[in-house]
Amino acid sequence: MTRLWVGVDVEELCDDHLLGEHSEMHQEVGTWHRHPYGEAVVAGHVEKAQVVPALIRERHDELAAELEARGFNHGSPLEEFDPDVMPDVPQERMNGIHEANRDRLARRCDDCL
């Protein structure tokens, strides 16, 4: 499942979640551009606040920097996209998302946070 861990610093992610989220940022942009129903797929992720288009670029860059800091090779720049043409997360979905994501991640992974 696509998930941008809003509210969780990249330094707090285990290697698996760091690599996974990085991959998902690329997948989300690629889906938007190339999937036959990409706009609808991304809109579904946005509606559930699993991804926040306005944060994809910044988050990708943070993830990439953390990958390098941990000794991973990062050779995959994020392709260009315009987050302004992607849907916005409904504001009510953003309320409490930081705490909810931290709680969800803590339940899923003993190595994060």
C-alpha positions as CSV (number, residue, x, y, z in Angstrom):
1,M,0.0,0.0,0.0
2,T,1.3,3.4,-0.8
3,R,2.0,5.4,2.3
4,L,3.8,8.6,2.9
5,W,4.5,8.5,6.7
6,V,3.6,12.2,7.3
7,G,4.7,13.1,10.9
8,V,7.5,10.5,11.0
9,D,11.0,11.8,10.5
10,V,13.0,9.8,8.0
11,E,15.7,9.1,10.6
12,E,13.0,7.2,12.6
13,L,12.3,4.7,9.9
14,C,14.0,1.3,9.8
15,D,15.8,0.5,6.6
16,D,12.9,-1.5,5.2
17,H,10.4,1.3,5.7
18,L,12.9,3.9,4.4
19,L,13.5,2.0,1.2
20,G,9.8,1.1,0.9
21,E,8.6,4.7,1.2
22,H,11.2,5.9,-1.2
23,S,10.1,3.3,-3.8
24,E,6.5,4.3,-3.2
25,M,7.2,8.0,-4.0
26,H,8.5,6.9,-7.4
27,Q,5.6,4.6,-7.9
28,E,3.0,7.2,-7.1
29,V,4.5,9.7,-9.7
30,G,4.9,6.9,-12.2
31,T,1.3,5.8,-11.7
32,W,0.1,9.3,-12.3
33,H,2.0,9.6,-15.5
34,R,1.7,6.1,-17.1
35,H,-1.0,4.0,-15.6
36,P,-4.2,3.9,-17.8
37,Y,-6.2,5.0,-14.8
38,G,-3.4,6.7,-13.0
39,E,-5.3,9.8,-12.0
40,A,-8.0,7.7,-10.4
41,V,-5.5,5.5,-8.6
42,V,-3.7,8.5,-7.2
43,A,-6.9,10.2,-6.3
44,G,-7.9,7.1,-4.3
45,H,-4.6,7.2,-2.3
46,V,-5.0,10.9,-1.8
47,E,-8.6,10.6,-0.6
48,K,-7.4,8.2,2.1
49,A,-4.4,10.5,3.0
50,Q,-2.0,7.7,2.1
51,V,-0.1,10.2,0.0
52,V,0.0,14.0,0.0
53,P,1.0,15.2,-3.5
54,A,2.3,18.5,-2.3
55,L,4.8,16.7,-0.1
56,I,6.0,14.0,-2.5
57,R,9.1,16.0,-3.8
58,E,10.2,17.2,-0.4
59,R,9.7,13.8,1.2
60,H,11.5,12.0,-1.6
61,D,14.5,14.3,-1.2
62,E,14.5,13.7,2.6
63,L,14.3,9.9,2.1
64,A,17.1,10.1,-0.5
65,A,19.4,12.0,1.8
66,E,18.7,9.5,4.6
67,L,19.5,6.6,2.3
68,E,22.8,8.2,1.4
69,A,23.5,8.9,5.1
70,R,23.0,5.2,5.8
71,G,25.3,4.1,3.1
72,F,22.8,3.2,0.4
73,N,23.4,4.4,-3.2
74,H,20.7,6.7,-4.4
75,G,20.7,7.0,-8.1
76,S,17.0,7.6,-8.8
77,P,16.0,11.2,-9.1
78,L,12.3,11.7,-8.9
79,E,10.8,12.4,-12.3
80,E,9.1,15.7,-12.8
81,F,5.5,16.1,-12.0
82,D,3.2,19.0,-11.0
83,P,1.6,18.4,-7.6
84,D,-0.8,21.3,-8.3
85,V,-2.7,19.2,-10.9
86,M,-3.0,16.3,-8.5
87,P,-5.9,16.3,-6.0
88,D,-5.6,17.7,-2.5
89,V,-6.0,15.6,0.6
90,P,-9.3,16.5,2.3
91,Q,-8.5,18.7,5.2
92,E,-10.4,16.5,7.7
93,R,-8.1,13.6,6.7
94,M,-5.1,15.6,7.7
95,N,-6.4,16.3,11.2
96,G,-4.4,14.1,13.5
97,I,-2.5,12.3,10.7
98,H,0.9,12.8,12.4
99,E,-0.1,11.0,15.5
100,A,-2.1,8.4,13.6
101,N,0.9,7.6,11.4
102,R,3.3,7.4,14.3
103,D,0.9,5.0,16.1
104,R,0.3,2.9,13.0
105,L,4.0,2.6,12.3
106,A,4.9,1.7,15.9
107,R,2.3,-1.1,15.9
108,R,3.7,-2.4,12.6
109,C,7.4,-2.3,13.2
110,D,9.5,-2.8,16.2
111,D,12.5,-1.2,14.4
112,C,11.0,2.1,13.6
113,L,10.7,5.1,15.8
